[in-house]
Amino acid sequence: MEYTRLGTSGLRVSRIALGCMSFGDTSRGFSEWALDDDAAEPVFRQAVELGITFWDTANVYGYGTSEEIVGRAIKKYTSREDVVLATKVFFPMHGGPGGSGLSRKAILEQIDASLTRLGTDYVDLYQIHRFDPQTPIEETMEALHDVVRAGKARYLGASSMWAWQFAEMQHAAELNGWTPFVSMQDQYSLMQREEEREMLPLLEHQGVGSIPWSPLAKGRLTRPWSDQQTRRATTDPLQSRYSGEGDRPIVDAVQRVAEARGVPMAQVALAWVLSNPVVTAPIVGATKPHHLPDAVAALELELTEEEVAALEEPYTVRMPVGY
């Protein structure tokens, strides 16, 4: 495993992050493909054995049950001091005024609820899951700063928004002496490269680390185009983002490079994401035994200029999604 700092902060993280949206109680109705404690055990053990110390979850994953499972896993398979623990706030947890969004009430209520579920006094990285147009930026940034000052979070991060929105939030923090964001969890893969236009250059300029979500396009970049049927593909509505026929040339390009190299397609697609110097640690959701080893192996796969060109050539302009 390789380790690096998150952006220009002092936080040391593994270059592969364990995405924990795959864990939860299916009875809550969040997803049909989530793994409970027993099913998730091999994944957590693998993460520890492979040195993946950066674990990312959110309050809304499994409607709180992902955080509960992650909290129990830390106690059972590793120690709190050995994990960089990240969670998020924004999406609805209940219908009350503090159940969603980025108001002061919501942030202060939801951080306490997350800490209770995780069974810890603090998280290393507290992230806003989306931009909240209904709440003044200053209110959000001051509340997040107070979370840090209270010792409930060590660092702050953001996720999926327009570059101008992120810049405004960072500017508010700078003007008022509040804690800025050290990371951006944005969607970035061979199938979604729109962040290269404004967000990634902004992150590089500000010294903010990118921790991309869906670097394998919900698994679409891990198998040939003709192989479309997976359990998640039939139950996860987000899979439809990666089913357009126009994306087939991208998948075919990954397949050709992978076959020529004699490695799984996932390694090639992830190696491409990792090759971007702004990227700190792609977030990999694992549900099968080969997922994490393939991700770690991608760290050692150096693509040639010709291979990179072949992978990038089929891409066409598209609207960003997930904001």
Disulfide bonds with the S-S distance in Angstrom:
none
